[in-house]
Amino acid sequence: MPTSASPSSTTGTLVLELASAEALTPEVRRLRLCRPDGQALPPFTAGAHIRVHLPDAGAEPTRCYSLVNSDGDGLVYEIAVKLETTSRGGSRFMHQLAVGERIEVEPPKNDFALHDVPHEALLIAGGIGITPILSMARQLQAAGRPYALHYGARSEELMPYRMEIEELAGAKAHLYFDGGELSRGMQLASLLGAPQASRHVYVCGPRALIDATLTEAQQLGWPRSHIHFELFSAPAATAADRSVTVHVARSGRQLDVPAGTSILDALIAAGCDPLFDCRRGECGMCAVRMLDGEAEHRDYALSNEEHAEGMVYICVARACSRSITLDL
């Protein structure tokens, strides 16, 4: 359960208080956070997120949440949190947080910023993925820049911010309610159309939506530099995942990695000190050369050529072979 006691702030973090909370849908809760003394918060740009520290969360002590509001008066951070049925504790904690309680938060970081060259923005969101996309729409609207917003959910009742989006964007907003039937949702091929040098695509939502958008864009000939997305979770394990023996070449160590454990986590548990950051296959910090073996690549950053040269992201990659050797 959340605590009303002030957490001990670590260097570079903020202690914020929950100023207000409300249910946007049966699953999604809007939270507005401010400094207890009412002072201004560090500024941010559309697409930014904050990292919330969870008390007693064990090996995964933080969760990232996109900021929904524009920078505004600089006094409030607004986030929206969906209560996940398979929550690891983060969404449950945020749904139990009471007004007046305090949490420790890292200042905003933006890995999903709007491209700085003038362009038309095609914004695509699914479900709770609307949070950074709505912030972008607000910034673009305020600046008078061209954009279109496509947003899908199962039903009107399960679509957070629906009325605010309609009021903000008007005819620029296109809403889809598929009732769980993909054929009634966004038709990505026609929505994306032929690539244009003056258009960039921004997509956030379920991994299936992001993967489908990337696939369609690639088939239509869109340059990868014009497709922007953000994930806050690693790919889920599949029934096909297998255990693997990892040989650490430089030390000569050998690790047995179970199917449900990432290679990165196994290395950390064994006392190794690999570089890493996002744990989602995006940032590149944990890229390692594979000297022997065959990998299943689940990252979103390495090119086919880099995969062929043996580079792997150990936070998300799985092994197709029984063993692999890493240049570590």
N, C-alpha and C positions, 0 to 999 in steps of 0.2 A: 504494500500500500504506500502511496505517497506520504511524505512527511511535511509538516508545516515548519519544521526547523530550517534555518538557513543552511544550505550546504557550504562546505569549505571550498571557496573558489580557488582553482589552481591558476597559475600564471597564464594570462591571455584569455581567460574565460570570463563570462558574464553571469551574474546571479540575477535571474529574472523572476518576476512574479506573475502569476496568472491573473490578469485583470478581468477577463470575462470569458465565458464559454457558452456555446449553444449547439444544439443538434441541427445539422443541415439536412440529414437524412437519418433513417434508423441506424445506419452504420457509420456515418461520418460526423465528426465533432469539430467545430470551429473553435480555435483557441487564440486569444489575443494576449500577448506577453509584453510586459514593460519593465522598466527598472523600478525598484521599490521607492527610490527617491524622486521619480518622475523626470530624471534627466534624459537627454537625447541618447539614442542608441547609435552604434556604428552604422554608417550608410550602406546601402546595397543597391544592386541593379537587378533588373528582371531576370529570372532564372536562378537566382541565388538560393542557397539553402543554409539552414543552421544545423548544427550537430548537438543533440541533447544528450547529456550524461545521465544514465540511469543508475540509481543506487543499487548496489548488490546485484549487478547484472552479470557478474562472472566474466567469461572470456570475450563477450561482445558488449562492452559497457556503454556504447553510444548508438544513437539512431539519428538518421538525417531526415529533415522535413523541409520541403520547399516553402519559401515565403510567397504568400498569395498576394499581399498588398503591394502597391508601388511604394516608393520611399516616403512619400507624403510628408508629414510633419516631423518624421524621425523619432517619434515617441513610442511606436508600437510595431511589434513583429506579429503578423498574423499567419498562422498555419492551419491546416485542416488534416485530421488524422482519421483514417478508416480503421475500424476495429476488425482485425483479421482473425478468422476462425482458427488459423494455425499460428497465432501470434507467439513470438519468442519472448514476449513480455513488454516490448516497447509500446505497441498500440494500446494494450490493456492498461499500462501505467498512465499513458497520456489521457485515456478516457476516464480514469479514476481521479486524476488531478483536480483538486478543488480550488475555487477562486480564493486568492490570497496565499496559496502555497507557492513555494519557490523551487526553482530548478536551476541547474548549472548548464550553461549553453556556450558553445564556441561561436565566435563572431561569424557573420555571413561569409560564405565562400561561394564563388560562382564558377562552376564547371560547365554551365549550360547557357552562356550569355548570347544575346542577340549579336549577329554579325555586325561589325562596326561600319562596313561599307553600305551606303544606301541601297535598299533592295525591297522587293515585295516579299512579305513573310507569309508562308502557308503554315498555319498552326494546326496541329492534329493532337487530340487528347482523347483518352479513354478512361472513364472512371475517375479515381483519385489523381490520375495524371494531369488533371486540369490545373492543379495548383501552380506549377511554374508557368504553364501556358497562359493562365488568366493574368498573371503578373506581366507577362510579355504583351498581352492584348491591351492592358491598361497603359503600359508605357508607349506602345505604338499609337494608340488612340490619342493620348495626350500630345504626342509629337506630330500628329497629323500624317503619319507614315502609312503606306498601303499594307493591308493584311486581310486574310480571311481565316476564320476560325471554324474548324470542324471538330465536333465533340460528340462522343457516343457513350451511352449507358444502356442498361437493360430496360429502364422505364423512367418516366418523368419523376417519380417519387424517389428514385435512387440516383438522381443526377444532382450533385452538389453545385450550388451557385447558378442554377439554371436561370432564375429571374434576373440576377445581377448581370449575367452574360447577355441576355436579350436586351436589357436596358442599355448596357454599355455599347455593344457592337451592332445591334439592330440587324440590318440585312447582311452584314458581314459574318454573322453567326449562322452556322448550319448544324442543327441538332439531330441526332439519330437515336432512336429507341428500338433496339433489335429484339427485345424479349428473349434473349439468349440464342436467337437464330442469326447466324453470320450473314445470311443472304439478305437480311433486312438492314444490315449495318452499312458502314462506309464502303463504297466501291473504290478502292484505293487506286486502281489503274486509271480510271477516268478522273478521279480527284487530282492525282499528281500530274497526269498529262505528260507532254513532251518537256524535256528539260529546257529551262530558260536561264541565260546567264544572270538575269536580274532577279531570279527567285531563289529563296532558300526555304527549306522545309525544317520545321521543328516538331518533334513528336515525343510525347511522354504518355505512359499508361502501362497496361499489362505487357509483359514481355512478348506475348503473341502478336500484339498490335505493332510493337516496335520491329520485331523480326519481319512481319508481313510488309511493313512500310519499306524497310531496307531492301527486301527482296524485290518488291515491285519497282522501287526506284532504280535498282541495279539493272533490272530487265528493260526498263525504259530508257536507260542510258544516262541517268543522272550522275554527275560526278559526286564522289563520296564527300568532297569538301562542302557540298551544298546541302547535305543531310545532317541534321543535328538531333541528338537524343540524349536522354539521361535515364539511368537505372539506379535504384538504391538497394538492389538485392542481387545476389549471385544466382546463376542458373540452378534450378532445382535438380536434385539427384533423380536419375531414371533407373528403371528396373534393369537396364542394360549395363549400368555401371559395374565395374569389377574392381576387386582389390589388385594392387600392383606393388611390386618390389621396386623401390627407388634406390639406385646406387648414386651416392654423392662422390663424384670423381676426385675432387681435391683432397678430401679427408679419408677416402676409402670406406666410409660408413655405408651401411645398408639398412634401409627402413622398409617395413611392411606397412603399406597404407591401405586401410580398409575402404570398401566401396563408398561408405558414407562420409569419409573424411577427405578434405582437400589436401593436395600435396603440400601446399603452403602451411596448413595447420599441422600436418605431420612433422614437417621440418621444425616448426616452432616448438612443438611438444618435445622434440628430441634434443632441444637445446641449441639448434642452429639459429642464426640471426639473419634471415633473408630480408632484403628490402621489399616493402609492400606498402600500399596505401588503401586503394578503394575496395579491394576484394571482389570486384565485379568484372574484371577483364577489360577495363577501360583505360586506366591511367598509365600503364606501362612500367610502373615501378618494379614489379616482380618478374619481368621478362627474363628468361634464362635460356641458354642454348642447350638443347637436348643432343647429346653425343651419340646416343644409341637408343633404339626403340621406336615405337609408333604412338603418336598422341592423337586424341580427339580434341580439336581446338574449339573452345567455346567463348573465346574473347571477341571483342568488337573493335579491335584496333589494329592488329597485325594484318598485313596484306597476305595474299596467297603466296607471294614470293618469299616473304619472311617465314611463313609456315614451312615452305619447302626447304628453306635453309636451316630449319631445326629450332627456330625460336618458339618458346611456349610461355604462356602466362600461367604460372604455377598456382594461382589462386582459383582458377576455373577449369584448367585443362584436365582431362581424364586420359587414361592410357588405354590404347587398343591392344597393345602387346602385354605380356605377363610382367615384363620388367622394362625400366627405362634408366638411362644414365644421364645425369645432369651435370653441367659444368659449374659445379659449386664446391 
